[in-house]
Structures are given as C-alpha cells and as structure tokens.
Amino acid sequence: MTFTIAIAGAGRRTGLRMEVRIKPEIRAAADPAPFEVGLLPRDEYIVTGGEYAGQRGFFTRDASGEVTGVDLAGRLASRV
C-alpha cells in the first residue's frame, strides 16, 4: 500500500487528508477514496470520514522525532 498524507483545509479547519493506494498486484477492488483524519494525542489519529470512518491508527517516529511510518488497520507503511 502507498499512503499519501497532505494538509487539508484552511484556517481553523486545517487537518490532514490521507490517500491510500493498494498495489495493483494485490488489489481485488478499486482503491478507496481519500479520507479525512483527526489527530489524537501521542501521534495517534482517527479516520473521520469515508469507508474507513472510525478506524484508528498511529504515526511512528525515529529518535530525532521525524515521522517514519503510518499504521492503518494493523498495517504499517514505512516512509519513503
């Protein structure tokens, strides 16, 4: 899977938008539409809309604090 994370919105409604793409060789159906996420404490997040609504995940960081990966539904995607 490929995760693309970007800043979404403007002003007080600024948040994150996440897009997930499944590798063609393992995809059985179409890729899900991008979905909004809300940030929680301790580098965690919750999906606030779309087909993954309600699911939680987290970001991983290295010793310097840089984000190195993101987890969704038990799958960890490393930053490239």
KAVEN-V784231 format. One record per run of one state. SS is the DSSP state (H for helix, E for strand, - for the rest). FROM is the first residue (numbers start at 1). TO is the last residue. If there is no record, write none. Layout:
SS	FROM	TO
SS	FROM	TO
//
This chain:
-	1	1
E	2	8
-	9	10
H	11	13
-	14	14
E	15	21
-	22	34
E	35	40
-	41	43
E	44	47
-	48	55
E	56	61
-	62	66
E	67	72
-	73	74
E	75	78
-	79	80
//
